[in-house]
Amino acid sequence: MTTASDPHSSHGLRRLSAGTLGWLGRRLDRFDPFAAPGPASGRPPAEPGGAHRPAKAALELALLSHCWTRLDEGADPRRTEATARLRAIWRHPGFPRLLAADPRAAAQYRLACAALAPAGTEDAPCRADLARLTPADLSPAGRSPYQRLELRYYADKAGVAHTVEPYADLAERNVLVELPATALARAARRDRRVGVAVRADEPPVTVPEAYALTHSSFYLSDFARTGPGLPEGAVAAAADLVARLLEHCVRHDWWDLAAELVMTQVCLGLDALGTPEGAAAVDCLARAQRPDGSLPGRSAATRASAADPPAAYFATAYHTTLVTALMTLLLGAAGTPGPAGTPGPAGTPGPADTRGTADTRGTAETRGAAAAG
């Protein structure tokens, strides 16, 4: 079994971290929707119809910077440069327009923008844009338990009042609690219908369910800053499902989900590199990493080619590269876990909290809108 203290594993993790963070740092201009387009950047002028995609990329970079700062407050020049770029984006008068370019995502993007705002942007135009949120945007009505959790996480971090139930109630009804039993029941039905051999290579859950599982672990634990607050016995069942999903991802070189699942192991309080499937997933990602440090796409089946134009390669590769970088940061900090307290953003109340109580953002300043997936 590979463990976190294994020299080979540690070397692979360091290479993954240095490579992914380096690749992202050399391409900060591509996260900036307002970087001058043209031959020098290799980018065509922005098209209004796709404007929400650059906004999403900027929010994802902000998530990485947010977590990186909390894990390591040292003066890392790579993070300093990324923060400076993000500050310029947040202060640009055109950023609110990009956040609202896709009406379906506008409310969540506005919340994420405020939640992940870098220091020095308290008076940025996008902050004032929170006034555009309606009561319906901040209501649990018509939302699934997972969607309510996502809304609460972003709203709390943004300091916006809402009417979503407490984290303890959300945890009890979360997919991390309910999905393991559902997956086992489905497998049993399939076995009776078509046999075990046919099921052997099928994922235990659907793709949307898998990402709801990973994102739930991020939100409930505030990216491993607290315990996930699951009911007794739920962590073991969730960990078993995560292990089976990781085995499937490794077999099929599904890199993006593999990185998120390793982060989920950390968020559940596990020693990810001390599990066979976690160590295998990190090895899988290390094999997929290109010499330039990038992960070329979400999976082997959808990878970009090194011969692709730079802009096209970035569009395909940046997300999985960023998620893998975040994974390495969480794994690097896993030896010093945060308090095993209540779920939700650090600083927010737990089971006894009141509806609409807002988080106070800590040291430095997630996905649906920005969370890793």
NORRAWO-V305153 format. One record per backbone hydrogen bond with DSSP energy under -1.0 kcal/mol. CO is the residue of the C=O (numbers start at 1). NH is the residue of the N-H. Records with the same first field share a line. If there is no record, write none. Layout:
CO = NH / NH
This chain:
3 = 6
6 = 10
7 = 11
8 = 12
9 = 13
10 = 14
11 = 15
12 = 16
13 = 17
14 = 18
15 = 19
16 = 20
17 = 21
18 = 22
19 = 23
20 = 24
21 = 25
22 = 26
24 = 27
27 = 30
28 = 31
32 = 35
38 = 42 / 43
43 = 38
47 = 50
48 = 51
50 = 53
51 = 55
52 = 56
53 = 57
54 = 58
55 = 59
56 = 60
57 = 61
58 = 62
59 = 63
60 = 64
61 = 65
62 = 66
63 = 67
64 = 68
65 = 69
66 = 70
67 = 71
68 = 72
74 = 76
76 = 80
77 = 81
78 = 82
79 = 83
80 = 84
81 = 85
82 = 86
83 = 87
84 = 88
85 = 89
86 = 90
87 = 91
89 = 92
92 = 95
94 = 98
95 = 99
96 = 100
98 = 101
102 = 105 / 106
105 = 109
106 = 110
107 = 111
108 = 112
109 = 113
110 = 114
111 = 115
112 = 116
121 = 124
124 = 127 / 128
125 = 129
127 = 130
128 = 131
129 = 132
130 = 133
136 = 139
138 = 163
140 = 143
144 = 148
145 = 149
146 = 150
147 = 151
148 = 152
149 = 153
150 = 154
151 = 155
152 = 156
153 = 157
154 = 158
155 = 160
156 = 359
166 = 170
167 = 171
168 = 172
169 = 173
171 = 174
174 = 177 / 178
175 = 179
178 = 182
179 = 183
180 = 184
181 = 185
182 = 186
183 = 187
184 = 188
185 = 189
186 = 190
187 = 191
188 = 192
189 = 193
190 = 194 / 195
195 = 199
196 = 200
199 = 202
206 = 210
207 = 211
208 = 212
209 = 213
210 = 214
211 = 215
212 = 216
213 = 217
214 = 218
215 = 219
216 = 220
217 = 221
218 = 223
220 = 344
221 = 225 / 226
231 = 234
233 = 237
234 = 238
235 = 239
236 = 240
237 = 241
238 = 242
239 = 243
240 = 244
241 = 245
242 = 246
243 = 247
244 = 248
245 = 249
246 = 250
247 = 251
248 = 252
249 = 254
253 = 255 / 300
254 = 258
255 = 259
256 = 260
257 = 261
258 = 262
259 = 263
260 = 264
261 = 265
262 = 266
263 = 267
264 = 268
265 = 270
266 = 269
270 = 272
271 = 274
272 = 275
275 = 279
276 = 280
277 = 281
278 = 282
279 = 283
280 = 284
281 = 285
282 = 286
283 = 287
284 = 288
285 = 289
290 = 293
294 = 290
296 = 304
298 = 256
305 = 308
309 = 313
310 = 314
311 = 315
312 = 316
313 = 317
314 = 318
317 = 321
318 = 322
319 = 323
320 = 324
321 = 325
322 = 326
323 = 327
324 = 328
325 = 329
326 = 330
327 = 331
328 = 332
329 = 333
333 = 336
339 = 341
345 = 348
350 = 353
354 = 357
371 = 373
